[in-house]
Amino acid sequence: MIFKSAPAIIAPMKLPRVCIFFLFLLFLSPSLFSQELTGEELEVRLFVIGQGDPLYSLWGHTGLAIKNTNNGKDVFYDFGNFYFEDDDFFSNFAVGRLLYIAWAAYTDPYIRSVKEQQRDLTEYVLNLSPMSKLEMYQALNNKVKPENRTYLYHHYNDNCSTRIRDYIDNALSGQFLDKTEIQKGKTFRESFLLFTSNSKLAGSILSLLQGPLIDKPISLWQEMFLPDVLGDVVSDFTYIDDEGKEVPLVSELNVLNKVNKRKPLPTEYQAPYGVAIIVSIVLTTLILLMNIRSLRGERKIYALTSITVGFLLGILGSVLLFLAVFTDHTYSYNNLNLFMINPLAFFAIPAAIMYWKKGGKWRGKLNLLWMIQIISTLLMILLKILTPIKQSNHIEIIIILPMLMAFSPILPVLLRKIGLLR
């Protein structure tokens, strides 16, 4: 709209006035008349932003700010932008082809925005050579151009934090990678779950959707997909400068905002085993009671329970299958949870309806379906024990396997044998 309205403003002017008008604009733009940059006048800062309230902000955020001390121009470069309004946003997100945008904005308004969101904000002033600062500045300006700014986002391998990490590594001629690649960190799963410690339900659901690829040991370099880890590593990092001296990467650290209302994160992630055991006991007991009552002729309540669980496991299993087979969400490939949570559970719905209406042989078919799910789960556990394939899905096993066992005819028989059921 700005460009469309410009002719209407200029048209009534005579040529000399137009020339004077543009000369006036050039005079107001100090960058156009400033001396050629050398890098000496540039100040580079890493910003690490803490957790926010939305789910996608639980892992924090990061960016680089570069200030020209000659003219005061201060720009924040940010790789964590996306458009909700994009017509293809949700479909692209579903199949793992989410386009993110590199963006530049003035730093001071951005700082105010972070403070208004009640998020922590730490500034790390980077101790870089003038040439490194200049090259970083030029590379960032080139990246935020409309034709260059989009990139294919990946939660672990290519995100707002890994992009900044790579720019810092380029400024240090690869020394950042060399020193952090050999230091082993955690796994991707342990690392991302730590930041869901205060939202364990969300963390458990996200963990359920991801397979064994995120359970391999990772280096400290890889762990810097988390902004907080990037900040911690940068603050203690030293490198060899152009004169052969070992110098600290950070010359100054400033806490620009500290929010006390948020519950601090623990140093290590604690899986909610206690909650999982309680949930498992409650659900297993309820299902087992319905199973026992069905053996006494009360088919309806057991059938309704089978329909409900079959529907929930079938829906969730369909999501797992879709992510593992039909998308680019690489971290959801080969998900072992499909052995116990899969679309096969949908078949329990018609079998349970027929059992409710007719009884007889349909109970046997319903039992067979649940036994197949139990055997499949046990095979998955055996696979984890006997092969190198490892997936941290203990919470899922604790909840799902006892529930499946409660549907089978095995538990009632065992209870009869030990005298707890007549």
Protein Blocks (a to p, Z undefined) as FASTA:
>chain_A
ZZmmmmmmmmmpcfklmmmmmmmmmmmmmmlmpccdehlmpccddddddddfblklmnop
addddddfknopacdddfkbccfklmklmmmmmnopaccddddddfklmmmmmmmnopac
ddddddddfklmmmmmmmmmmmmpmklmpccddfklocfklmmmmmmmmmnnommmmmmm
mmccddfklmmmmmmmmmmmlmmmmmmmpcfklmcccdfklmmmpmklmmmmmmmpccdd
fkopacdfblbdcdfbdcfkbccddfbdcdfkklmmmmmmmmmmmmmmmmmmmmnopaml
mmmmmmmmmmmmmmmmmmmmmmmmmmcblklgoiaklmmgcfklmmmmmmmmmmmmngmm
lmmmmmmmmmmmmmmmmmmmmmmmmmmbdcdfkkmmmmmmmmmmmmpmklmmmmmmnopa
ZZ
